[in-house]
């Protein structure tokens, strides 16, 4: 298994030199979620993914349904519709 590491530059407190010590720590869920930008981007990605997956699953079910207000399509028509929307 590959370990993911985070490089952190730490100033040694010596103002006479510009040297910095670099330490590597293992990335954890806590360290990833502690970064605000990363947290926001992950939440946005999850919301977008949920919307796409839900749409891809619900449209064929709505097309096949025989209830009032449903489209009552045959599977071939639904496949054509989904493949066309996938190319766009």
C-alpha positions, 0 to 999 in steps of 0.5 A: 500500500502506498503511503501518502505524506504531507510535507510541512516546512517548520522554521527552527526559530533561528533568525540568523539562518534561512534554513528550514526543517522539513518533516513528513507526516502520514496523511490522515482523514483528520489532516485532510478534513482540517484544510478548509479549501480541501473540505469545501472542494470535497463537499462540492464534488460529492454533491455534484457526483450525487446529482449525476448518479441520481439523474443517471439512475432515475431517468430510465426508471421514470421512462419505463414506468407505466404510471400516469405521468410517466413516459412509458418508453421502451428500453431501446428508446431509453438507451438511445436517449441515455447514450445521446445525453452521455455524448453531450 
